[in-house]
Amino acid sequence: MTKVVLFTGAGANHSLGLPTTTALFGKIENNECQIRERQLFTNLYQYPDVQDIEHVWSYLEELEKIGKNEKQHTFLLKQAQFSLTNWRNTLDIDKILEQIKSLRIDLENILFDEYAFSDDLIEEALTLYQPILSFMQQMNDVNGVNLLPIFTTNYDRVIDEIASSFVERTIAENSPFKYVDGFPHPPSRTTKLPIWNPDLYNNMTSGRIIASYQLHGSLCWRENSNTKKIEKKHTEALDRPSRRHSNSFILYPGTLKDGISAEPYKTLHDHLRNALLNAEKCIVVGFSFRDKHILDIFQEGLKKNKRLKIVLITPEPDLPHSALTASLPKKQRDRRILAIPRGFEDIREEMKALKRF
């Protein structure tokens, strides 16, 4: 049994120079990031279900798919679930699709510019995560298995680099750690890039393992145009759709009702659910719980696993704290949820409180 699980959101990597989604939207609104279809972006962002850049990007991708089907053009023009004022006076489907594509490409460029992780920051990132990883390593050494599971909604490669560095530092030890992320390392001889294989998560029954689960996808993932399989690149380099890859990257379709049932997201969310149903403690860093799918999984874990305790590490814990406590009886709230109002970079000073909880 894994006693301690780590869960990170965008706020975890703020000190590494990677923005939160709120900060990124602020930069776009303040014209610090250039987009050509600003009115379209503003209108999309005002729609009630749109909470971050993933939602906007998902809507644009879906609208492009609809636009390619002539039978659905009426829906695109008149039955969309939001009001786009700059489209009211046009029935030019080509112009609409051009605007959609233009905004989607601009947002892709912004995502890659803002969330590309510099190799110069690897040491700083490892230092940032080291106190939590050491605590997990100590607590999760059970029956010959030492598993360090890290779940994240971030689509940068911070966790990849931390895990790889963590593994490299244990190579000289008698029992070094290995890294599991759903992709074989190295890739098979018949493929140039590692291919998504969820079964790799089912083989973590012995030894020392650090495992990552990128719940919202990654800027390094691509879908192969021919095989339809997900491949993983080594960096976040932005590639336009081509004969080899049908898309620029893979992101969780946050606005779609069936998003959580699609692969690889279903497998990744199922692992989160299973982890929370069995863990004793989950450390949540920089996450606000605006994603209802994930909030539901945490609330289910708290309800069914009476041993589960949640530690919230964020400078502003009120939102995530209230979201989680709503599912608990009042007498259990202080006993099962601890809010530490600090940034992740200050966690060393709070380790004693975290360990006592």
N, C-alpha and C positions, 0 to 999 in steps of 0.2 A: 504493500500500500504506500502511495506517495502522500506524505503528510503535508507538505507545503507546495503550493502552486503560485507562480508569478503571472500576473496579467498586466500588460502595459497598454496605455493609450498614447496619443500624441504628446501629452504633457510630460511624459517620461523623458523624452529626448530634447526638451526645450533648451536645456543648458548646453547641448551640442550644436545649437544653432538651427535646429529643425523646428519650423513653426507649428503651433497648434492650428487646428482647422479654423478656429475663431480668428487667430492672428493672420492667417492666410487670407481669409475673406476681408479682413480689415485692409490688408495691403492692396487687394484688388479694388475695393471700394475707394481707396485713397489714391488710385491711379499709380501706385508703385509697381503694379504688374499690368502690362499693356494687353488689352483685349479689344478686338475690333467691333464686336457686337455687344456693346456695353448695355444697351437698353434691354436686349434679350436676356442677358445675364441677370440684370436687376429684376426683371419680371419673374424669371424662374425662381430666384432666391426668395421672392415674396410669397411663393406658393407654400401653404401650410406644411406639407410633408417634406419640404426641402430644408435640410438642416446643415448641410455641409457640401463641400465640393464633390464628394462622391455622388451625392444625390443629383446634383446638376449634371454631372458627367453622364450618369446612368440615364437620365431623362433624354439627354441629347442623343445618346447611342440608340435608345429605343425609338425615338422619333425618326432617326435616319433609317432604321429598319422598316418602319411603317411607310416612309416615303418611297421606298423601293417597290412597294406593292400597290399598284394602281387601284385595286379594290378597296384599299384603306385610305385613299387620299381624302375622301370626305371626312373621315374621322380626324385625320391630321389637321384639316382646315377648319372644321367646325365643332368636333366633339372632343377635343383635347380637354384634359382635366384642369386646365388653368387658363387664365385669360392673358393673351399676349397682345398688348395694345398695339404694338408696331406691326402686327399682322392683320389687323381688322380691315384694312382697306386694300388688301391684296388677295387674289386667288391664284397667284403665280407659284405653283408648287416648286418649280426649279429655283426660284428666288428664296423661298422658305428653306429648302434643303441646303442651299448655298450658305445661308445665315447659320443654320444649325451646324454644318460642318466647320465653318469658320470659327465659331465659338468653341466647339469641341477641340479643335486643333490648338487653339490658343490656351485652353485649360490644360491640355496635355503638356505643352511646353512649360507652363507654369509649374505643374506638378514635378516634372523632371528637374527644372531649375532649382526649386525650393527643397526637394526631398532627396536630391542626389547626395550620397554620403561620401565625404572625403576620406581617403585612406589615412590622411594625417591625423584624423580624430580617433583612430582605432584604440590607441592607448588610453586616451581620455575617456572613451566610452567604456572600456573594460574597467577602469578605475571607478566609474560611476556605478556600474552594476555589481562590482566585486563584493560589497558587504552583503547584499541580498543573496548572491550566488553561494557565498561561503556559508551563510546561515542555512540555505536550502541543502547544501552538500552535507552539513552536519545532521540536519533533521531527517533527511530522506534516505539515509543509509540503513536499509531494512532488508533482512534476509538475503544478503548477497546482491542486492540491486540498489544502485544509487542513481535515481532518476531525477533530473532537474527539468521539469516542464515549464516552458515559457509560452504563454498565449499573448498575442498582440493584434490590435486592429491597425497597426502601422504597416505601410507598404514600402517602407525604405528597407535597406539591408543592414541596419544597425545590429539586430539580433543575430543575423548571419555572421557578421564580422566578430561580434563578441563571442559567440559559440565557437567559431573556428579558432580564435586566439586562445580561448579557454582550453580547447582540446590540445592545441599545439604545446601548451605549457605543461601538459600532463603526459606527453609522449614518453619522456624518460622514466616515468614511474612504472611500477610493476603492473598496475592495472589502469592504463590511460582511459580517459573519457573518449567516447565517440559521439558524433553529431548526427541526429536524425531530423530531417525536415520534410520528409515525403518524397525526396529526390535521391537517387543513388549517387554515392560519392566513392570513386569517380563514376562517370556514366559508363554504360555498357560499350563494348567494342563496336557495336553496330550503329551507335548513335553519336552525333557530335555533341549534343547537349543532354543533360540529365532529363529524364521524363518522369512526370508525376506518377508515383506508385504508392497509394495509401496503405498497402499491405506492409510497408516498411515500419509503420507505427505499431504493427501487431507483433513485431519480433523483439520488443524491448523487455525481455524477461530475465536478463542477466547482465552483469557487468555495470559499468558506470556510463551513463548516457545523459547528454543534454539535448533536449528535444524542443523544437520550435513549431508553432502553429500560427501561420499568418492568416487570421480569420477573414480579413478583407482583401486578400490577394497581395500581389507584389508588383512593383515596377520592373522586376526582373523576370516575370513570367510571360510567356507567349503561347498562343495556340497554334500548333502546326496546321497549315492550310490543308494539307493532304490527309494526315492521320487524325486530325482533330484532337490530338493529345497535347497536354500542357508541357512545355519545355521551360527550363530555367537557364537564364543567362548569368554570367558572372558579375555583370555591372548593370546599372540602370540606363545604359545608353539607349537613347530614343530611336527606335526604328519605325518607320512608317509601314503600314500594312503592305505586304508583298506576296509574291508567289509562295514563299516559304512560311511566312507568318501572317495569319488573317487579321491580326489586330496589333496595336502598339504595345499593349500590356493587359494584364488581367486584374480587374478590380471587382470587388463584391458589388452586385447590383442592388444597392441599398433601397431603392424605391420600388422594387418589384416584389409582389406578394410571394412569388415562388422562389425568390433569391436564395433563401436558406436551404431549399430542397435541391438546388443544382450543385453539381460537383465542380470544384473540390470543396465548396463551402459546407456542404452537408457533412462530409467526413470530419472536417475541422471543427465544426460546431458540436458534432456528436462527441468528439474527444473532450471538448470543454465541459459538456454536460456530465460526462462520465467522471472527469477529474473532480468536479465540484461535489458530486454525489459520494465521493470516497475520501476527499482530503479533509484534514483538520483545520487548515488555515490557507486562505488565499490572500496574497498581497497584491493590491490593485494600485497601480501608479499612473497618475495623470489621465484618468478616464472618467467621463461625466455620466455614463449610462444613458445617453440619448438614444442609443441603438436599442429598440424595443426587443429585438430577437435576443440580444445578449442579456438585457435586463431580465427577461423572462427566464433565461437559463440560470442566472444567479438566484433569482427568487425561488425557482424550483429547487436549487441546491440547498438554500437555507431552510426551505420547508421540509424536505425529505431527509436531509442529512443534519441531524440535531447537533453533531459535533462541530460542524463547519463554522468557522469564524472568519470575518472579513476585515482586513486592515486597509484603510484608504489613505494613500499618501498623495496629497495634492494641496497646493496653497489655498484653494477654495473648496473645502470638502462638503459644503452645505448641500449642493445639488445631488451629488452621488449618494450622500448619506441619507437624504430624505427619500430618494428613489428606492433605496434598499430597505430602509426601516419600515416603509409602508406595508411590507409583507410580513412583518414580525409583530408579535404581541409586545406591548410597551415594556413589560418586565424583562424581555429578552434583548432589547435593543442595545443597551450599554454593555451587556455581557457578550454579545456576539458580533458587534460592529465597533471597531476602533477607528476614529478619524485622527490622523496626524497632519495638522495644517502646515506642512513644510514642503519645500521642493525636493525632488529626488536627490539633488546634489547635496542636500543636508541630512540624508538618511543615516549617516554614520552616527550622528548625535542622538538619533532616536532608536538605535538598535536595542538598547536595554528595554525600553517600553514595548517594542515590538516582540521581543522574546518573552517578556512576562505575560503578555496578553494571551 
